[in-house]
């Protein structure tokens, strides 16, 4: 029976790969078509929370690719518009990468935050995944507007000329297991997952111990050896600028390259930026134990404030609002045709987002000016 299913699957995928690509409506975007045999879709459904990958094919750019595809995400798993991960397995690549996420943006009514958010991180010279709005079809059915986002993995780092020895991913941020507090050291596997490298936690343990010991001078020296502070302060500046509250103790990667073991940050998942959270004095300094320690040091605080001022000069509120308008215009046709997103009032959601940005940046600038004058 298993052999018969395997043969049927191979025949299905072979026919899909050799068939002429249909003329899908692109809605002005790159078109991605996933061809997944029905028995493989059934496997994906029956192993939903395990996110098992199955063989399929992908059609894009007039070509066909052999892939492994599975569901991704947490909350989107139980939404009818799900997100997917896929890996190209035939040696080829799409937009110079083999590993991608198709992010559904199912609960993001504006469908613009990822594009704008990643751009802020790039403005600060930080390593960021490629992201592009696409029209997704699965088995010839239009599934909607998706974002094709490059996976943060060993391949991405190597494509940027970085060769990590160790990669950690922060997770379960609401449980505060990756906030660098003294308690988080008890079981680091609760807050982090090892993506690449050996099963060891020594660098993270040393960093947390340094942050939380009483001897400030000794702590500062230890952190200098463990952390690329400029990288982290840039990451923190971007997160603060975006009101990326979900990025202080969650949704980031830490990597150590094989020629420099100091830890560096890479961002991930920007669905929750610029939400309607009231600004509180001091929000400019972020919200985890590492940020609190660094920004209590005069030189590090001055460096951070300088980075913040440079970011605002190069990508101010007006530039962000213009980028939002451009992204809305680019994706509007696909948004309107999306069977799930089109239930939202996008114009109202975008207006609310702009209001949140204007308010956040207004309060942030006041706080920035106050602290810049003090230092």
C-alpha positions as CSV (number, residue, x, y, z in Angstrom):
1,X,0.0,0.0,0.0
2,X,2.8,2.4,0.9
3,X,4.6,1.6,-2.3
4,X,1.4,2.3,-4.3
5,X,1.0,5.7,-2.6
6,X,4.6,6.5,-3.2
7,X,4.4,5.7,-6.9
8,X,1.1,7.7,-7.2
9,X,2.7,10.6,-5.5
10,X,5.8,10.5,-7.9
11,X,3.5,10.3,-10.9
12,X,1.4,13.3,-9.6
13,X,4.4,15.5,-9.0
14,X,6.0,14.4,-12.3
15,X,2.9,15.4,-14.2
16,X,2.8,18.7,-12.3
17,X,6.4,19.5,-13.0
18,X,6.1,18.7,-16.7
19,X,2.8,20.4,-17.3
20,X,2.6,23.9,-18.7
21,X,2.1,26.5,-16.0
22,X,-1.5,27.8,-16.1
23,X,-2.0,31.5,-16.6
24,X,-2.7,32.5,-13.0
25,X,-3.9,36.0,-12.1
26,X,-0.8,37.6,-10.5
27,X,-2.5,40.7,-9.1
28,X,0.8,42.5,-10.0
29,X,2.9,40.3,-7.8
30,X,5.2,37.3,-8.2
31,X,3.0,34.2,-8.4
32,X,3.8,31.1,-6.3
33,X,2.0,27.8,-7.0
34,X,2.3,24.9,-4.7
35,X,1.2,21.5,-6.1
36,X,0.6,19.1,-3.2
37,X,-0.8,15.6,-3.7
38,X,-4.0,15.0,-1.8
39,X,-2.6,12.2,0.3
40,X,0.3,14.5,1.3
41,X,-2.1,17.3,2.2
42,X,-3.9,14.7,4.4
43,X,-0.6,13.9,6.1
44,X,0.0,17.6,6.8
45,X,-3.5,17.9,8.3
46,X,-3.3,14.8,10.4
47,X,0.1,16.0,11.9
48,X,-0.8,19.7,12.1
49,X,1.0,20.6,15.3
50,X,4.0,18.5,14.4
51,X,4.3,20.5,11.2
52,X,5.6,17.5,9.2
53,X,6.9,18.2,5.8
54,X,5.8,16.4,2.6
55,X,7.0,16.2,-1.0
56,X,5.4,18.6,-3.4
57,X,6.3,20.8,-6.3
58,X,6.5,24.6,-6.7
59,X,5.9,26.6,-9.8
60,X,7.3,30.1,-10.1
61,X,9.1,32.2,-12.7
62,X,8.0,29.8,-15.4
63,X,9.9,27.0,-13.8
64,X,9.1,24.0,-11.5
65,X,11.0,23.0,-8.4
66,X,10.9,19.9,-6.2
67,X,10.2,20.9,-2.6
68,X,9.4,19.7,0.9
69,X,6.6,21.8,2.4
70,X,4.9,21.9,5.8
71,X,2.9,24.2,7.9
72,X,4.6,26.9,10.0
73,X,3.8,29.4,12.8
74,X,1.7,29.0,16.0
75,X,-1.5,31.0,16.0
76,X,-1.9,30.7,12.2
77,X,-1.9,26.9,12.5
78,X,-5.5,27.1,13.6
79,X,-6.6,29.7,11.1
80,X,-8.0,28.7,7.8
81,X,-5.3,30.8,6.1
82,X,-2.2,29.0,7.2
83,X,1.5,29.8,6.8
84,X,4.0,27.4,5.2
85,X,7.7,26.6,5.1
86,X,9.2,25.1,2.1
87,X,12.7,23.9,1.1
88,X,13.8,23.4,-2.5
89,X,15.3,19.9,-2.8
90,X,16.4,19.6,-6.4
91,X,19.5,21.8,-6.1
92,X,18.0,24.9,-7.6
93,X,17.0,28.1,-5.8
94,X,14.3,30.8,-5.9
95,X,15.5,34.4,-5.6
96,X,19.0,33.0,-4.6
97,X,17.6,31.0,-1.6
98,X,16.3,27.5,-1.1
99,X,14.5,27.8,2.3
100,X,11.5,30.1,2.5
101,X,8.4,30.8,4.6
102,X,5.1,31.8,3.1
103,X,3.6,34.0,5.8
104,X,-0.1,34.3,5.7
105,X,-0.4,37.6,7.6
106,X,-3.8,36.2,8.5
107,X,-4.5,38.5,11.4
108,X,-2.5,41.5,10.2
109,X,-5.2,43.7,8.7
110,X,-2.8,46.2,7.1
111,X,-0.6,43.5,5.5
112,X,2.3,46.0,5.4
113,X,4.2,45.6,8.7
114,X,6.7,43.0,7.6
115,X,7.9,45.0,4.6
116,X,8.3,48.2,6.6
117,X,9.8,46.6,9.6
118,X,12.5,44.6,7.8
119,X,13.5,47.9,6.1
120,X,14.1,49.6,9.4
121,X,16.5,46.9,10.5
122,X,18.3,47.1,7.1
123,X,18.7,50.9,7.6
124,X,20.8,50.1,10.6
125,X,23.1,47.8,8.7
126,X,21.7,44.6,10.3
127,X,21.4,41.3,8.6
128,X,17.7,40.8,7.6
129,X,15.9,38.2,5.6
130,X,14.6,39.0,2.1
131,X,10.8,39.6,2.0
132,X,8.5,40.0,-0.9
133,X,4.7,40.2,-1.3
134,X,3.4,37.3,-3.5
135,X,0.2,35.8,-4.8
136,X,-0.1,32.2,-3.6
137,X,-2.0,29.4,-5.3
138,X,-2.2,25.8,-4.0
139,X,-3.4,23.1,-6.4
140,X,-4.7,25.8,-8.8
141,X,-6.7,27.6,-6.1
142,X,-5.9,31.2,-5.1
143,X,-5.1,31.3,-1.4
144,X,-4.4,35.0,-1.2
145,X,-1.7,37.6,-0.5
146,X,1.3,36.1,1.3
147,X,4.8,37.3,2.2
148,X,7.6,35.2,0.9
149,X,10.2,35.5,3.7
150,X,13.7,34.0,3.6
151,X,14.2,31.6,6.5
152,X,16.8,32.5,9.1
153,X,19.1,29.5,8.9
154,X,22.6,28.5,8.1
155,X,22.1,29.0,4.4
156,X,21.0,32.7,4.9
157,X,24.1,33.4,7.0
158,X,26.4,31.8,4.5
159,X,24.8,33.8,1.7
160,X,25.8,37.0,3.6
161,X,29.4,35.8,4.1
162,X,28.8,34.7,7.7
163,X,29.7,31.2,8.9
164,X,28.1,30.6,12.2
165,X,29.4,28.1,14.7
166,X,26.3,28.3,16.8
167,X,22.7,29.6,16.2
168,X,20.1,30.0,18.9
169,X,16.4,31.0,18.4
170,X,14.5,32.8,21.2
171,X,11.0,31.4,21.7
172,X,8.0,31.5,24.1
173,X,8.6,35.2,24.9
174,X,5.5,35.7,26.9
175,X,6.8,33.2,29.4
176,X,10.0,35.3,30.0
177,X,12.4,32.4,29.5
178,X,14.6,34.4,27.1
179,X,14.7,37.8,28.9
180,X,18.2,37.3,30.3
181,X,17.0,37.6,33.9
182,X,18.7,35.6,36.6
183,X,15.8,33.1,36.6
184,X,16.1,32.3,32.9
185,X,19.4,30.5,33.4
186,X,17.8,27.6,35.2
187,X,16.8,25.9,32.0
188,X,17.8,27.8,28.8
189,X,16.1,25.3,26.6
190,X,12.8,26.7,27.8
191,X,13.7,30.1,26.2
192,X,16.0,29.1,23.3
193,X,16.2,26.5,20.7
194,X,19.5,25.4,19.1
195,X,19.2,25.8,15.3
196,X,22.8,25.0,14.4
197,X,25.8,23.9,16.3
198,X,26.5,21.7,19.4
199,X,24.2,21.1,22.3
200,X,25.8,23.7,24.6
201,X,24.6,26.8,26.4
202,X,27.9,28.1,27.9
203,X,28.0,31.5,26.1
204,X,24.4,32.3,27.0
205,X,25.0,31.2,30.6
206,X,28.1,33.4,30.9
207,X,26.2,36.4,29.5
208,X,23.3,36.0,31.9
209,X,25.6,35.5,34.8
210,X,27.5,38.7,33.8
211,X,24.3,40.7,33.5
212,X,23.1,39.7,36.9
213,X,26.1,39.8,39.1
214,X,26.8,42.7,41.5
215,X,30.3,43.7,40.4
216,X,29.4,46.2,37.6
217,X,33.0,46.6,36.4
218,X,33.6,42.9,36.2
219,X,30.2,42.4,34.4
220,X,31.1,45.1,31.8
221,X,34.4,43.4,31.0
222,X,32.8,40.0,30.6
223,X,30.0,41.3,28.4
224,X,32.6,43.1,26.1
225,X,34.1,39.6,25.5
226,X,30.8,37.9,25.0
227,X,28.6,40.3,23.0
228,X,29.0,42.5,19.9
229,X,27.5,45.5,21.6
230,X,27.2,47.6,18.5
231,X,25.1,44.9,16.8
232,X,22.9,44.5,19.9
233,X,22.4,48.2,20.4
234,X,21.4,48.6,16.7
235,X,19.0,45.7,17.0
236,X,17.5,47.3,20.2
237,X,17.2,50.7,18.4
238,X,15.2,49.2,15.6
239,X,13.0,47.2,18.0
240,X,12.3,50.4,20.0
241,X,11.6,52.5,16.9
242,X,9.1,49.9,15.7
243,X,7.5,49.4,19.1
244,X,8.5,45.7,18.5
245,X,7.5,44.6,22.0
246,X,7.5,41.0,20.9
247,X,11.2,41.3,20.0
248,X,12.9,41.9,23.3
249,X,12.5,38.4,24.8
250,X,11.2,36.5,21.7
251,X,11.4,36.4,17.9
252,X,15.2,36.8,17.5
253,X,18.2,34.7,16.6
254,X,21.6,34.8,18.2
255,X,24.6,33.6,16.3
256,X,28.3,33.2,16.8
257,X,30.6,33.1,13.8
258,X,33.5,30.7,13.6
259,X,36.0,33.6,13.5
260,X,34.4,35.8,16.2
261,X,32.4,34.1,19.0
262,X,30.8,37.3,20.3
263,X,27.0,37.0,20.1
264,X,25.1,38.9,17.5
265,X,21.3,39.3,16.9
266,X,19.1,38.7,13.9
267,X,15.4,39.6,13.8
268,X,12.4,37.5,13.0
269,X,8.6,37.9,12.8
270,X,7.4,41.5,12.8
271,X,3.6,41.0,12.9
272,X,3.1,42.9,16.2
273,X,5.0,46.1,15.5
274,X,3.4,49.5,16.1
275,X,0.4,48.1,17.9
276,X,-1.8,50.3,20.1
277,X,0.4,50.2,23.2
278,X,0.6,53.4,25.3
279,X,4.1,54.9,25.4
280,X,5.6,55.0,28.9
281,X,8.6,57.0,29.9
282,X,11.7,54.8,29.5
283,X,10.3,52.7,26.7
284,X,13.2,54.1,24.7
285,X,15.5,51.6,26.5
286,X,13.6,48.4,25.7
287,X,12.5,45.7,28.1
288,X,14.8,43.0,29.1
289,X,17.7,42.5,31.5
290,X,20.4,42.8,28.9
291,X,19.1,46.2,27.7
292,X,18.7,47.4,31.2
293,X,22.3,46.5,32.1
294,X,23.9,48.0,29.0
295,X,21.9,51.2,29.0
296,X,22.9,51.8,32.6
297,X,26.5,52.2,31.4
298,X,27.1,55.8,30.3
299,X,29.2,54.9,27.1
300,X,26.8,52.3,25.9
301,X,23.8,54.6,26.5
302,X,25.5,57.3,24.5
303,X,26.1,54.9,21.7
304,X,22.5,53.8,21.7
305,X,21.2,57.3,21.7
306,X,23.5,58.2,18.8
307,X,22.2,55.1,16.8
308,X,18.6,56.2,17.5
309,X,19.2,59.7,16.3
310,X,20.9,58.5,13.2
311,X,18.0,56.1,12.4
312,X,15.4,58.9,12.8
313,X,17.5,61.2,10.5
314,X,17.7,58.5,7.8
315,X,14.2,57.0,8.0
316,X,11.8,59.4,9.7
317,X,8.1,59.1,10.2
318,X,7.3,60.7,6.9
319,X,9.5,58.1,5.1
320,X,7.8,55.3,6.9
321,X,4.3,56.5,6.0
322,X,5.4,56.8,2.4
323,X,6.7,53.2,2.4
324,X,3.4,52.1,3.9
325,X,1.4,53.9,1.1
326,X,3.7,52.3,-1.6
327,X,3.2,48.8,-0.1
328,X,-0.6,49.2,0.1
329,X,-0.7,50.3,-3.5
330,X,1.5,47.4,-4.6
331,X,-0.6,44.8,-2.8
332,X,-4.1,46.2,-3.0
333,X,-5.4,44.0,-5.9
334,X,-4.2,40.8,-4.2
335,X,-5.6,42.0,-0.8
336,X,-9.0,42.6,-2.3
337,X,-9.0,39.2,-3.9
338,X,-7.8,37.4,-0.8
339,X,-10.7,35.3,0.6
340,X,-9.6,36.0,4.2
341,X,-8.0,39.4,4.3
342,X,-10.8,41.1,2.4
343,X,-13.1,40.8,5.4
344,X,-11.0,43.6,7.0
345,X,-11.4,47.3,6.4
346,X,-7.9,47.8,5.2
347,X,-8.1,51.6,4.8
348,X,-9.3,52.0,8.5
349,X,-6.6,49.5,9.7
350,X,-3.9,51.5,7.8
351,X,-5.2,54.8,9.3
352,X,-5.0,53.3,12.7
353,X,-1.5,52.1,12.1
354,X,-0.4,55.5,11.0
355,X,-2.0,57.0,14.1
356,X,-0.1,54.5,16.3
357,X,3.2,55.4,14.5
358,X,2.7,59.1,14.8
359,X,1.9,58.8,18.5
360,X,4.8,56.4,19.3
361,X,7.3,58.5,17.4
362,X,6.1,61.7,19.0
363,X,6.6,60.3,22.5
364,X,9.8,58.6,21.5
365,X,11.3,61.8,20.2
366,X,10.5,63.6,23.4
367,X,12.1,60.9,25.5
368,X,15.1,60.8,23.1
369,X,15.6,64.5,23.4
370,X,15.4,64.4,27.2
371,X,18.0,61.6,27.5
372,X,20.3,63.1,24.8
373,X,20.5,66.3,26.8
374,X,21.3,64.5,30.0
375,X,24.2,62.6,28.3
